[in-house]
Amino acid sequence: MSRLKAADRPYDIVLFGATGFVGELTAEYLAAHAPEGLRWAIAGRGEDKLRRLRDRLPAAADVGVLLADVADPDSLRELAAQARVVATTVGPYVRHGDALVAACADAGTDYLDLTGEPEFVDLTYVRHDARARETGARLVHACGFDSVPHDLGVHFTVGQLPEGVPLTVDGFVRVGAAFSGGTLASALGQFARGRQLRAAALERRRHEPRLVGRRVATPTGAPRFAGEVGAWALPLPTVDAQIVRRSAKALDRYGPDFRYRHYAAVRRLPVAVGGVAAVAALVAAAQVPPVRRRLSGRLAPGEGPSAERRARSWFSVRFVGEGGGRKVFTEVSGGDPGYDETAKMFAEAALCLALDTLPVTAGQVTTAVAMGEALTERLRAAGIGFRVAASR
Ligand SMILES: NC(=O)c1ccc[n+]([C@@H]2O[C@H](COP(=O)([O-])OP(=O)(O)OC[C@H]3O[C@@H](n4cnc5c(N)ncnc54)[C@H](OP(=O)(O)O)[C@@H]3O)[C@@H](O)[C@H]2O)c1
């Protein structure tokens, strides 16, 4: 509790977008798990909706309510000035996110989001990393299922391997779950922005310092049957491998020559083929604006899987790490990845930044770099499995 300072800001944590699907789950998690004395608030654009949410929370009287709208940059600056940590669920981030990152970078406020949009992460790096380093703000993207289990899972796996030698890690993701309107809108939006995504990645490469004296690579693996996990492995071109790459670049512990490959793991070949075909069809459909709008409309913002459906959902990410004559098999696992566990990861990351003693970092940083072991321990204590399955 030593880091709970009554100091300069009225709130330790402000949750922006608290009235959305993941926002509500995160508010409920914080209400149930925030330590005594934590000063926190829910924020959004609709006062009535926020007050109704607050009234449903336990110990509601202690939770502040703040109004802000992404269309009103002044309201975002005010929000950033009132908090030590701002956690936002207001996506799609490439459409709604930039002004809040700017406000937090400027105010020296730690910032967390749930983006899985690589274009957004690259744009905010180019625009706001330097300012955040000046003010000391930590800008931590992808604090949900994208990309916490992968980033911290690789960090945990590397920790089981020898130091100072070349290391390779492969990650194999399996999930059984459904998704929300907000996630569908973000995914379709990303699929339609291939050109902008490549341009943002190029712009980032122009700004980012080159890694000197070490090598880090995240090649796209080829589809194959992976005997080590007993499943078909399909390259997974999500933001996760990029986040892992940035952690590996920032942390010498990943060794002089580090390689990570990221896969979806599917037990049965027909399911693998069907899955690839379904994603390809969705990517193609997203290129046609009226079709994209119709698909988006099938799940409204604020809608998502029921509590019963979420209770049956699960995820498992298996890692195979090798180096210095040692091979290790690890696993990160939990319940509903997209919502219940995402809300848990997001809330615990906010608590970790607000309360824990962490390495001194600033600017755009990953969960492994900013919070590494402290967040892993929090998540373990909250029921997410991090285990070594075998090693030799
Ligand atoms: N990384 C992951 O693993 C992961 C998992 C789940 C979700 N996500 C991402 O998280 C985001 C939220 O998902 P969701 O399902 O919770 O979406 P949602 O239910 O549609 O919620 C969106 C939130 O944004 C708010 N909002 C929209 N426009 C706003 C504006 N102009 N000013 C202020 N607030 C505004 C909404 O407020 P109102 O209530 O007033 O409309 C709502 O609180 C999406 O981008 C999704 O892709 C990521």
The ligand as a MOL file (V3000), in Angstrom:
LIG
                    3D

  0  0  0     0  0            999 V3000
M  V30 BEGIN CTAB
M  V30 COUNTS 48 52 0 0 0
M  V30 BEGIN ATOM
M  V30 1 N -7.2990 -7.1940 -26.4030 0
M  V30 2 C -8.2730 -7.9990 -26.0790 0
M  V30 3 O -8.0480 -9.1140 -25.7720 0
M  V30 4 C -9.6490 -7.4560 -26.0860 0
M  V30 5 C -10.7030 -8.1930 -25.5270 0
M  V30 6 C -11.9750 -7.6190 -25.5240 0
M  V30 7 C -12.1730 -6.3690 -26.0890 0
M  V30 8 N -11.1290 -5.7110 -26.6430 0 CHG=1
M  V30 9 C -11.2740 -4.3750 -27.2320 0
M  V30 10 O -11.7860 -3.5150 -26.2320 0
M  V30 11 C -12.6100 -2.5230 -26.8270 0
M  V30 12 C -13.9300 -2.4850 -26.1100 0
M  V30 13 O -14.6650 -3.6810 -26.3530 0
M  V30 14 P -16.1450 -3.8130 -25.8240 0
M  V30 15 O -16.6710 -5.1120 -26.3070 0
M  V30 16 O -16.2120 -3.5190 -24.3690 0 CHG=-1
M  V30 17 O -16.8440 -2.5910 -26.6240 0
M  V30 18 P -18.1880 -1.7940 -26.2980 0
M  V30 19 O -19.0760 -2.6490 -25.4780 0
M  V30 20 O -18.6720 -1.3120 -27.6100 0
M  V30 21 O -17.7070 -0.5670 -25.3740 0
M  V30 22 C -17.0920 0.5720 -25.8840 0
M  V30 23 C -17.0360 1.6600 -24.8270 0
M  V30 24 O -16.5540 2.8460 -25.4910 0
M  V30 25 C -17.4000 3.9220 -25.1290 0
M  V30 26 N -17.4170 4.9870 -26.1480 0
M  V30 27 C -17.7320 4.8690 -27.4550 0
M  V30 28 N -17.6210 6.0780 -28.0570 0
M  V30 29 C -17.2200 6.9540 -27.0910 0
M  V30 30 C -16.9540 8.3430 -27.0710 0
M  V30 31 N -17.1210 9.1030 -28.1570 0
M  V30 32 N -16.5210 8.9180 -25.9290 0
M  V30 33 C -16.3990 8.1720 -24.7920 0
M  V30 34 N -16.6590 6.8560 -24.7490 0
M  V30 35 C -17.0700 6.2550 -25.8800 0
M  V30 36 C -18.7630 3.3150 -24.9640 0
M  V30 37 O -19.5770 4.2050 -24.2080 0
M  V30 38 P -21.2010 4.1350 -24.2300 0
M  V30 39 O -21.5550 3.0470 -23.2420 0
M  V30 40 O -21.5910 5.4910 -23.7670 0
M  V30 41 O -21.6320 3.8120 -25.6200 0
M  V30 42 C -18.3820 2.0380 -24.2010 0
M  V30 43 O -18.1790 2.3460 -22.8420 0
M  V30 44 C -12.7030 -2.8900 -28.3260 0
M  V30 45 O -11.7820 -2.1070 -29.0460 0
M  V30 46 C -12.2910 -4.3550 -28.3540 0
M  V30 47 O -11.6990 -4.7260 -29.5800 0
M  V30 48 C -9.8780 -6.2310 -26.6460 0
M  V30 END ATOM
M  V30 BEGIN BOND
M  V30 1 1 1 2
M  V30 2 2 2 3
M  V30 3 1 2 4
M  V30 4 1 4 5
M  V30 5 2 4 48
M  V30 6 2 5 6
M  V30 7 1 6 7
M  V30 8 2 7 8
M  V30 9 1 8 9
M  V30 10 1 8 48
M  V30 11 1 9 10
M  V30 12 1 9 46
M  V30 13 1 10 11
M  V30 14 1 11 12
M  V30 15 1 11 44
M  V30 16 1 12 13
M  V30 17 1 13 14
M  V30 18 2 14 15
M  V30 19 1 14 16
M  V30 20 1 14 17
M  V30 21 1 17 18
M  V30 22 2 18 19
M  V30 23 1 18 20
M  V30 24 1 18 21
M  V30 25 1 21 22
M  V30 26 1 22 23
M  V30 27 1 23 24
M  V30 28 1 23 42
M  V30 29 1 24 25
M  V30 30 1 25 26
M  V30 31 1 25 36
M  V30 32 1 26 27
M  V30 33 1 26 35
M  V30 34 2 27 28
M  V30 35 1 28 29
M  V30 36 1 29 30
M  V30 37 2 29 35
M  V30 38 1 30 31
M  V30 39 2 30 32
M  V30 40 1 32 33
M  V30 41 2 33 34
M  V30 42 1 34 35
M  V30 43 1 36 37
M  V30 44 1 36 42
M  V30 45 1 37 38
M  V30 46 2 38 39
M  V30 47 1 38 40
M  V30 48 1 38 41
M  V30 49 1 42 43
M  V30 50 1 44 45
M  V30 51 1 44 46
M  V30 52 1 46 47
M  V30 END BOND
M  V30 END CTAB
M  END
